Amino acid sequence: MKLTMVGTGYVGLVTGACFASTGNEVTCLDIDEKKIAMLERGESPIYEPGLSDMITRNIAGNRLNFTTDKLRAYRDAEVIFICVGTPSDKDGSADLRAVLAVAEDIGDALNAIGEQDKPKLVIVKSTVPVGTTQKVSEVIKSKTSVPFHIANNPEFLKEGAAINDFMKPDRVVCGIEHDEAAEILRDLYEPFVRQGNPIIIVDIRSSEMVKYASNAMLACKISFINEIANLCEHYGANVRAVREGMCADRRIGNQFLHPGLGYGGSCFPKDTLAVIGMGKAVGYDCQLNVAVHDVNQNQRQQFWKKIVEHFGTNLSGKTLAFWGVAFKPETDDIREAPSISLMQRAIEAGAKVRAFDPVAAENLKQEMPAVVTVDDMYDTLDGCNGLVISTEWGEFRHPDFDEMSGRLKEKVVFDGRNIYRRDAMAELGFSYYSVGRPPIKQHAATVSPQDSESSQPA
């Protein structure tokens, strides 16, 4: 099948490359000439494990190509996927200008191409508020009388695991108006659901809502466990023990219930705000989602208080090292990353900041030129008064603690991801602050039984 992806971000590139891997002819369209030139060389503009190899392989197989020519991209396409961004507007609602601009382009192209034997299927894959797919259809119809079909097909891709999520989806959700669209979508996705996971066919508005409801639920779980973790700190409880006892209940489960610095990235912050914005648009107050957002934003400040507790409010003359910049491992995405918020607070308090991240350093240089980026995790520690761990990259889990001790000016670790055992850090002589667990001050004499977390890596 001949497909066109409009937009070459995470969604467009991953979707295009994965569909090309099952034999489809895919064209990726973007207005950014530098990005298209980069992709034509087989270079991915984003870091996503396995994506560059998949792009290169499908280019070599003549199944994947890239263009800035809109008419070329639309002319032969049987299916057009709209995969452009929908960032948060100033009021938190989704900015739909890019989506609606693409709709106009498609309408103009259909008008120029003329009526064909089989109507093209236009699919909105961008995350959009309920009712947007209908608006896209209306915009296209305002430009042309050429027949087409419209559908919605939300993506459920985790950055860092996007290819696996696409190739082995939990479910595929399709919002359709016509049976023809349903058949096309079933044909496209059949190779990816052979293990029995469902293709769910629903109406378009329900499809649009599924995406927001899913992300809002996951964001809620993250804010919930962080609120419980903060309460544990006030009462001297250990959130690790609390989580273990709570998650043993099969009704609750254990996914997305890891205390830390809160969610970041391009999806949860934006989509939670979009849910709130959809509520405002119809006069409904989404109180729970407002609380989820507020708890998440406050989590950075709660963690910052630990640094202030140790050093005081004036950090002049101090230098802090940061391990991890990306909002999560296996991505270079620093949008809404907790690390950025903490670095800004440190600089405002007078501190100097040094940072290491395996893949996100270049993005940090553009975002925060005042931060010194270092190419080695241990070199980052040289002369620093403390270490802040803000991303749980694998290489941080089992470091050389003797090397850390020799490099740091003060043996202080602020662990925003709870990757170390408290008893081990106490024995090594570190002052250790984590999330939802009592802090360990330097020279702590004893460790209580509940703090011995043998299953958690040192």
N, C-alpha and C positions, 0 to 999 in steps of 0.2 A: 504494500500500500504506500502511496506517496503522501508524506506528511510534511507540514511546515510548523516549526516552533518559532513563535514571535517572542524574542527576548533570549539572551544567552547568559542568564544568571544561573543560580543553583538549579532551579526548577527546569528551565528550558534546556540547559546542557545535559543534565542527568536524564531527563525524559527523552530527549532526542537521541542521546548515545545508547540508551537502553533499548529503545524501539528499533534503532538501526541494528542492534545486535541480534534481533530476531528476524532480520531480512528485509525490513521496511526501507524505503528510500526517503531519507530525512534531510530537509533543508532547514538550517537555523538562520533566522533573520535578525539583524540588529542594526541600529543606526550608528553605532560606534565603529568607525572604520578601523581604528587601531586594534580593537578587540577582535574584529573579524579577521584582520591580517594575522594576528597572533594565533587564532584558532586554525586558520588555513595552514599554518606551519606545524600544527599538531600540538600547540602549547595551550594548556588550560589557564585562563585568567584567574581561576580560583583554586584553592587547595581542597581537594576532596579525594581521599584514598581510592586509587584505582581508576579515577576518571580520565587522567591523561592517557593512560594505556588504552582505555576503551575508545577514546576519541581517535587516537592514532590508528588503531586497528580498523575502525570503521571507515576512516578516510581512505586507507589503503584498499579497502574492499569496495570503494565507490558507493557506499551506502550512506555517507554522511558528508554534507558540504555546507558551506557558510557563504552568506551574501548580505550586502546592504541594499540590494535591488528589490524593492517591494513587489513590483509587478512580476518579476521573475519568480519570486518566492511563492506568490499566490496563484500563478497561472496554472500550473499542473497539479497543485496540491488537491488531494481528495479530502483531507482533513487538516484544519488549521487550529493549532493550539495557541491560545493567548497566555503567555507566561511572563508578562512584565510585572514590575514591582507595584505594590500598593502600600507605600509607607504611611506612617501616621501623619495626619495633618496637624496644624497648630492646636486644634481643639481635641486631638486624640482620635478623630474619625479617620477612616481610610481615605487616602488621596487617590482618586480614581482617574485622574487626568490621563495617565499613560494608557490605561485600559480603554478609555473612551476614544482616545486619539487613534489607537490601533483599530477600533471599530470603524472609525471614519475611513482609515486607509483601506480596510477590507471592503467597505462599501464602494469606494472609488475603484478599487481593483476589479471587483465583480462587475461593475458597470462597464469598465474598459474591456474586460475579457468576453463578456456577453454570456448568454444562457448556454449551458452545456447539457449533455445527455443526462448527467447525474448531478443533482445539487451538491455543493460542497457542504461539509459539516464544520461549523465553527464551534470550538470548545473553549470555554473559559476555564483555565486551569489556575490562574492567579487566585489568591485568596481574596474574596470580595464579599462585601455585605449583602445580605439577602435582598434580592430584587435587582442586583447589578447585571446579571446575565440577561434579564429581560431588557434592561436599558441598552446593553450592547446590541441586542437584536433590533431594538427600535432605531438606534443610530444607523446601523447598516441599512435598514429598510428606508431610512430617510435619504439615503444616497443612491439606492438602486432598486429596481423592480425584479432583478434577477433572483430566482428562488435559491434558498439555502436552508439548512437546518441549524439549529442552535442547541447546545448542551452545556452542562457544567460537570467538571471532573476534578474535584479537589485533590491536592497532593498531600501526602503524609510522610514526608522525607525528613529524617534527622540528619543535620549536618554532621559529617564524620562517618555516617553509615548510610548515606543516601542511595548508593548503588544497590546495596543489599536490601534496603527497604523497598526499592522499586522492583527488583528482580524477584523478591519473595515477600509480597505485601501481606499484611494481616487481612486486609480487605481492599477492594476497589469500589469506590462509590461513584455512581454516574447519575446525574440529573438530566432527564430527557423530556422532550415533548412528543417526539415521533418514534415509532417502532424502528424506523430505518436507522436512527441514531443509536438506539440500543444495540442493534445487530452489529454495527460497525465497531462500537466500543467493546462488545463481547469478543469479536474477532481479534482486535488489537491486544486485549489483555489476556486472552486465553492461554498463551504460552507461560504467563507468570503465575497462574493460579492452579496449576496442575496438582498441587498438594491438597487441594480441596478448600482453600480459603475462598470466601465468597466474592462474587461480583454483585454488588447491591444496586439495583435499579430503582430509583425514586424520582419524585418530581423535582424540578430544578430548585425551587426555594428550599426544600428540605436538604438537598445536596449542599447548597451553600451554607446552611446552618450546621451541618454535620462537622465541617472543618472547624468552625469557631467553637462549637460545643466541645469538641475533642481537645483542642488546645487550652480552652478555658478550664477544663477539668484537670488537665495535667499541671497547669499553672497553679491551680487551687491546691493540689496535693503538695507542691513544693512550698508554697507559703504556709500551709498548715503545719508541716513538720518543722519549719523554721520558727513558727510561733511557739510550738511546743518546746523546741530546743531552747529558746530564750527563757521560757518559763522554768525549764529544768535548771538553768544557770542560777536563777533567783532562789531556787529551793535546794540546791545542792544535789539534784538528781543527775544521772548520766543518760543523755539522750540515746546513746547506743543501746543501753540495756532497755530503755523504754521502747525504742523502735523494735527491738527483737521480740519483746513481749507483745507489742501491738500487732506487728506484721504476721505473727503466727496465726492470726485470725484470717481464714481464707477469704472472708468477705472484704477484708481490707487489702490484702496483698502487700507486696514490698516495693513495687516499682514507683519511681519518682518520689520516694519518701526518704531522701537522704538530706540531712541538714547541711547547710552551707551558706554561701553568700547570696543566694537567690538566683532566679533565672535571668538570662540575658539573651543575646542573639537577635535575629531578625523576626522571629515568629511570636513567642509568648508575650513579650512586651507589647508588640504592635497589635496582636489579635485580642488581647485582653482589653486594651483601650478601644479597639473597634467594637467589641461587644458592648462596652459602656456607651460608646457613641451611638450604636444602633438603638439602645434603650432610650437615650435622650431624644433621638429623632422621632420617637413615637410617644414620648411623655412617660416612659417607664424607667424607674430608677433601679439599675442592676446593682443592688447593694452588695451582694456577695463578691461580684467581680471588682467593684470599687475597693473593697477590703483586701482582696487578693493583691491588687496592684499596690495599694498603700503599704501592706506588710512587706512586699518584695522590695519596694524602694527604701523602706526603713531598715532593711536587713544590712545594707552597706553601712549605715550609721551605727547600728548595733555593733558591728564588727570593729568599726573605727574606734569605738569607745574602749576596746581592749588595748589598742595601741596607745591611746591617750592615758589609760589607766597605768600603763607601764612607764611611758616617757614623759607624761604631762602634756599640756596643750601647746607649748612652744617647742617645736622640733628644730629650731635653728642650730646648726652645727651637727645635726644628725643626718645619717644617710641610711635609707631603707632599700633593701634588695627585694625584688619581686620575681618569684618563679611562676611563670604563667601569665599570659596577657589575654589570649583568646577566651571567649566566654565559656568554652568547653574544650575538651581534648579533641584531637583529630580534625581541627578546622583552623583557618587563619582569620576567622570572623571575630572582630572586636566590637561589633555593634552592641551597645547596651551591656558591655562586659563589666562585671563588678570591679575588675582590676583598674579600669579607667577611673571610676569614681573614687576608689581608694587612693590612687596615685595623685589625683587632683587635690584631695584633702591633704595628703602629705606635703605636697608642694606649697599649698596655701598656708600650712602650719610652719613653713620654713625649712622643710627637709629637702635634701637632694635624693633623687630616685634613680636606681639602676635596675634594669629589667632584662630577663631572659625568657624567650619563648621559642620552641623548636621551629615554628612556621609563621608566627604572626608578627615578627619583629619589624618587617618592612611596613606593615600597616600601622604599627605603633609609632614609627618615625614620622609618618605623615600626620597622625592624629595628635601626638604630643611630642614635639621636637625637644622640649625641655628635659625629657627623660633620656638617660644614657642607656642605649641598648647594647648588650654584650652578647658575644657569640658562644660563650661557654657558661654552663650553669654555675660552676664553682668560681670562675673569675668574677661573676656577678657579685659574689659575696665579699670581695676584697675590701676591707676597711669599713664594712657596713655595721650599723648598730643593731640590726635585726633583719630577719627574713620574713616576708609575707608570701604565703602560698595561696594563689588565687585560681589556679587551674590544675586539675588532677592529672597532668600528663604522666604516663607510665614511668618515665625515667626519674620522677621525683619520689616515687614510692619506696625505693630501696637505695638511698644515696649513701655515700661514704661520710658517715657522721664525724669521723675524725678529721676529714678534709674540711667539712663545714666548720668544725670548732676552730681549726687553724686559720681559716679565712675570715670569719666573723670577728668583729671587734668586741661584740657582746653576744653571748650565746642565748639569743632570744628568737623564738619561732612563733609566728602568728599563722596558724594553719586554718585557712578558710574552707578546707575540704575534708578535714578530719582523716587524713591519710596515715597518721602515725599513732602508735600506742602511747598512751599517757605514761604507763609504768616504764616503758623503754626510754622515753624522753627524760623522765625524772632520773633514772639511773645514769644517763649520759650527761647529766648536769645542765640541761637546757631549761630555761624558763619557757613554758609552753602554754600557748593560748589557743583554744579550738572553739568549736561551736556546740553548745548544749552540754558541755562537760566542764567541771570545775577546773580553773587554771592551775598550773604548776608554777610556783615561784621558784627562783633559783634557791638552791640549798634546801628544797623540800625534803623532809626527813622520811616520810612514809607514804605509801600508796595504799588506799583502801582496797579490799577485795573486788568491789564492783568496778574499779578502774583497770583491772588486769584484763586486757582485751586480746587474748591470745590468738584469736582468729583474724585480727586485723594486722596487716603487714607493718613491720617497723620500717 
